[in-house]
């Protein structure tokens, strides 16, 4: 059983800070395995899990499953004091996880009628799962499947928009809920509590413009200014919404945050818990933050299969793209050997990825190239197992959702 509460091994000396030690060690540990090969380093994962708790400042962290997609990792993290509950991404996934977990919030609205049918006729699952809603249509859909008197009470949470509406820059953040103001949320909350068969138990406000945007890059002065203004506005508005909703219903949780905003979320008195997941495995998207530096706890490797030119080495595979805009920050990054880059007209390919740079000339057919994912969930949709590495040895295999025969999105 994966145990993250045990003390680190004697070799846990932040070796990831020295690439010349870190990546060749993983090559040695996995040399007997065919590519593509995904790894999770035990000590790096433990470091990230503990560091996130410190950053959250004492409020519990709900684990965002979409950024992990490995049940052994979810289970291990939730055994650490300070982590509580799962933020899942689909109802079908939540129903599966509810077989062994009793506190699951579906982070996005669902219109999956088959899964709703299962939920409303399973009292235990309905007591363990909370649906996310932001529209009366979501309530109507549940009632269309089964009338309140013929089904379990459905737990729901309101998703309110945490983006910043700037008079000069317009909408800053992701497009989520239509509910923005305290009056928007209040009207909807009153509608919910007046409807038989529903129980309002929570509020979610995810500040993507802070959590998902690094502040230590070329545009950092502008980004820092925007984020500072967004934080000030959100702190006030979120408190107003939270106060209004708690006057209407005894909420169990008020959720905010993400890996990139744990310090801010933990300092916001209107929030009772944060959600985070990507920081556990440490995708390269989080290299661009000033406040924290996660260890590269997971990575994946491909093998060189041909040399189309003296300065190009081509690996088989590579196009494991993260969600978001189709820009370089969402692509996997060749990290070892150092000095490799994808080619601008091909980037990371579905089947092959040509790599150019000073290290390419020294690569031979059969050599291994290590990549880091941008976020964290995307590799698990491609591989069946992560190999758990401690020191220079593979000590376990951890099946991904895909490895357990599950593909939810």
Residue pairs with C-beta under 8 A, 6 or more apart in sequence:
1 72
1 76
2 42
2 72
2 73
2 75
2 76
2 388
2 396
2 398
3 76
3 79
4 45
4 46
4 49
4 76
4 77
4 79
4 80
5 79
5 80
8 43
8 46
8 47
9 42
9 43
9 390
9 391
11 43
11 390
11 391
12 43
12 46
12 47
14 47
14 295
15 21
15 22
15 25
16 22
16 41
16 44
16 295
16 296
19 335
19 336
19 338
22 296
22 336
23 335
23 336
23 337
23 370
24 336
25 391
25 392
26 39
26 41
26 299
26 301
26 370
26 389
27 301
27 368
27 370
28 392
29 39
29 387
29 389
29 391
29 392
29 393
29 394
30 37
30 39
30 301
30 368
30 387
30 389
30 394
31 368
33 387
33 394
35 301
35 302
35 303
35 315
35 316
35 317
35 368
36 300
36 301
36 302
36 316
36 317
36 382
36 383
37 300
37 301
37 383
37 387
38 298
38 299
38 300
38 379
38 380
38 383
38 385
38 386
38 387
38 400
39 298
39 299
39 300
39 301
39 386
39 387
39 388
39 389
39 394
40 70
40 73
40 281
40 297
40 298
40 386
40 387
40 388
40 389
40 398
41 295
41 296
41 297
41 298
41 389
41 390
42 388
42 389
42 390
42 395
43 390
44 282
44 295
44 296
44 297
45 73
45 280
45 281
45 295
45 297
45 298
47 295
47 297
48 279
48 280
48 281
48 282
48 294
48 295
48 297
49 77
49 80
49 83
49 280
50 80
51 279
51 292
51 294
52 61
52 259
52 262
52 276
52 279
52 280
53 61
53 80
53 82
53 83
55 262
55 263
55 266
55 291
55 292
56 82
56 257
56 262
56 263
56 265
56 266
56 274
56 276
57 262
57 263
57 266
57 267
58 266
59 265
59 266
59 271
59 272
59 273
59 274
60 82
60 83
60 84
60 85
60 272
60 273
60 274
61 82
61 83
61 84
61 262
61 273
61 274
61 275
61 276
62 83
62 84
62 85
62 86
62 87
62 105
62 253
62 255
62 273
62 274
62 275
62 276
63 74
63 77
63 78
63 83
63 85
63 86
63 87
63 275
63 276
63 277
63 280
64 87
64 89
64 107
64 258
64 275
64 276
64 277
64 278
65 74
65 86
65 87
65 88
65 89
65 93
65 97
65 277
66 88
66 89
66 107
66 277
66 377
66 409
67 259
67 276
67 277
67 278
67 280
67 281
67 375
67 376
67 377
68 74
68 77
68 277
68 280
68 281
68 376
68 377
68 380
69 377
69 380
69 381
69 400
69 401
69 402
70 380
70 386
70 398
70 399
70 400
70 401
71 97
71 399
71 401
71 404
72 398
72 399
73 280
73 281
73 398
74 86
74 97
75 100
77 83
77 280
78 84
78 85
78 86
78 101
84 103
84 273
85 101
85 103
85 104
85 105
85 253
85 273
86 94
86 97
86 101
86 103
86 104
86 105
87 104
87 105
87 107
87 255
87 275
87 277
88 94
88 97
88 104
88 105
88 106
88 107
89 106
89 107
89 108
89 408
89 409
90 106
90 108
90 110
90 112
90 115
90 408
90 409
91 106
91 110
91 112
91 115
91 116
91 119
91 129
91 131
92 112
92 115
92 408
93 401
93 406
93 408
94 104
94 106
94 129
95 115
95 118
95 119
95 122
95 125
95 129
96 406
97 104
98 104
98 124
98 125
98 128
98 129
101 128
102 127
102 128
103 128
104 128
104 129
104 130
105 129
105 130
105 132
105 157
105 202
105 204
105 253
105 255
106 129
106 130
106 131
106 132
107 132
107 204
107 206
107 275
108 132
108 159
109 131
109 132
109 133
109 134
109 135
109 138
109 159
110 116
110 131
110 132
110 138
111 138
111 141
113 141
113 145
116 141
116 142
116 145
117 145
117 146
118 125
119 125
119 126
119 129
119 131
119 152
119 154
120 126
120 142
120 145
120 146
120 151
120 152
120 154
121 146
121 151
121 152
122 152
123 152
126 152
126 153
126 154
126 155
127 152
127 155
129 155
130 155
130 156
130 157
130 201
130 202
131 138
131 142
131 154
131 155
131 156
131 157
132 156
132 157
132 158
132 159
132 204
133 139
133 156
133 157
133 158
133 159
133 192
134 158
134 159
134 160
134 176
134 177
134 178
134 179
134 188
135 178
136 188
136 191
138 156
139 156
139 191
139 192
139 195
139 198
142 151
142 154
142 197
142 198
143 195
143 197
145 151
147 197
148 195
148 196
148 197
148 198
149 196
149 197
151 197
153 197
153 198
153 199
154 197
154 198
154 199
155 198
155 199
155 201
156 192
156 198
156 199
156 200
156 201
156 202
157 200
157 201
157 202
157 203
157 204
157 253
157 255
158 177
158 179
158 185
158 188
158 189
158 192
158 200
158 202
158 203
158 204
158 245
159 176
159 177
159 179
159 204
159 205
160 177
160 179
160 180
160 184
160 185
160 203
160 204
160 205
160 238
160 241
161 173
161 176
161 177
161 178
161 179
161 180
161 205
162 173
162 176
162 205
162 206
162 207
162 208
162 234
162 238
162 256
163 171
163 172
163 173
163 174
163 175
163 176
163 207
163 208
163 209
163 230
164 171
164 172
164 173
164 209
164 226
164 229
164 230
164 233
164 234
165 171
165 172
165 180
166 172
166 226
166 229
169 226
172 209
172 226
172 230
173 207
173 208
173 209
173 230
174 206
174 208
174 209
174 212
176 206
178 184
179 185
179 188
181 237
181 241
182 237
182 240
182 241
182 243
182 244
185 203
185 241
185 244
185 245
186 244
186 245
186 248
189 200
189 244
189 245
189 248
189 249
190 248
192 198
192 200
192 249
193 200
193 248
193 249
199 249
200 245
200 248
200 249
200 251
201 249
201 251
201 252
201 253
202 251
202 252
202 253
202 254
202 255
203 241
203 242
203 245
203 251
203 253
203 254
203 255
204 255
204 256
204 275
205 234
205 238
205 241
205 254
205 255
205 256
206 255
206 256
206 257
206 258
206 275
207 230
207 231
207 234
207 256
207 257
207 258
207 261
207 264
207 265
208 258
209 226
209 227
209 230
210 227
210 230
210 231
210 234
210 258
210 260
210 261
210 264
211 257
211 258
211 259
211 260
211 261
212 258
212 260
212 285
212 324
213 223
213 227
213 260
214 220
214 223
214 260
214 285
214 286
214 287
214 288
214 289
215 223
215 224
215 227
215 288
215 289
215 290
216 288
216 289
216 290
217 223
217 288
220 290
231 264
235 268
235 270
238 256
238 268
238 270
238 271
239 268
239 269
239 270
241 270
242 251
242 254
242 270
242 271
243 270
245 251
253 272
253 273
254 270
254 271
254 272
254 273
255 271
255 272
255 273
255 274
255 275
256 265
256 268
256 271
256 273
256 274
256 275
257 264
257 265
257 266
257 271
257 274
257 275
257 276
258 265
258 274
258 275
258 276
258 278
259 276
259 277
259 278
259 279
259 286
259 294
260 279
260 286
260 289
262 274
262 276
262 279
262 292
263 291
265 271
265 274
266 274
277 376
277 377
278 285
278 286
278 375
278 376
278 377
279 286
279 292
279 294
280 297
280 376
281 297
281 298
281 373
281 376
282 294
282 295
282 296
282 297
282 298
282 372
282 376
283 322
283 372
283 373
283 374
283 375
283 376
284 296
284 333
284 335
284 372
284 373
284 374
285 322
285 329
285 330
285 374
285 375
286 292
286 293
286 294
287 293
288 329
296 335
296 372
298 373
298 376
298 379
298 386
299 335
299 370
299 371
299 372
299 373
300 320
300 332
300 370
300 371
300 373
300 379
300 383
301 368
301 369
301 370
301 371
302 315
302 316
302 317
302 318
302 353
302 368
302 369
302 371
303 315
303 316
303 366
303 367
303 368
303 369
304 313
304 314
304 315
304 363
304 364
304 365
304 366
304 367
304 368
304 369
305 314
305 315
305 316
305 352
305 365
306 314
306 365
307 313
307 314
307 363
307 364
307 365
308 314
308 354
310 361
311 356
311 357
311 360
311 361
312 343
312 354
312 355
312 356
312 360
313 340
313 354
313 355
313 360
313 363
313 367
313 369
314 352
314 353
314 354
314 355
315 352
315 353
315 355
315 369
316 351
316 352
317 349
317 351
317 352
317 353
318 332
318 342
318 348
318 349
318 352
318 353
318 371
319 332
319 347
319 348
319 349
319 350
319 351
319 353
320 332
320 348
320 371
320 373
320 378
320 379
320 381
320 382
321 330
321 331
321 332
321 348
321 374
321 378
322 330
322 331
322 373
322 374
322 375
322 377
322 378
323 330
323 375
323 378
324 330
324 374
329 374
330 374
330 375
331 342
331 347
331 348
331 374
332 348
332 371
332 372
332 373
332 374
333 371
333 372
333 374
334 340
334 341
334 342
334 353
334 355
334 369
334 370
334 371
335 370
335 371
335 372
336 369
336 370
337 359
337 362
337 363
337 369
338 359
339 357
339 358
339 359
339 360
340 355
340 356
340 357
340 359
340 360
340 369
341 355
341 356
341 357
342 348
342 353
342 354
342 355
342 356
343 354
343 355
343 356
346 353
346 354
347 353
355 363
355 369
363 369
373 379
379 400
380 386
380 400
380 401
380 402
381 400
381 401
381 402
381 407
382 402
383 400
383 402
383 403
384 399
384 400
384 402
384 403
385 397
385 398
385 399
385 400
385 403
386 397
386 398
386 400
387 394
387 396
387 397
387 398
388 394
388 395
388 396
388 397
388 398
389 395
401 407
401 408
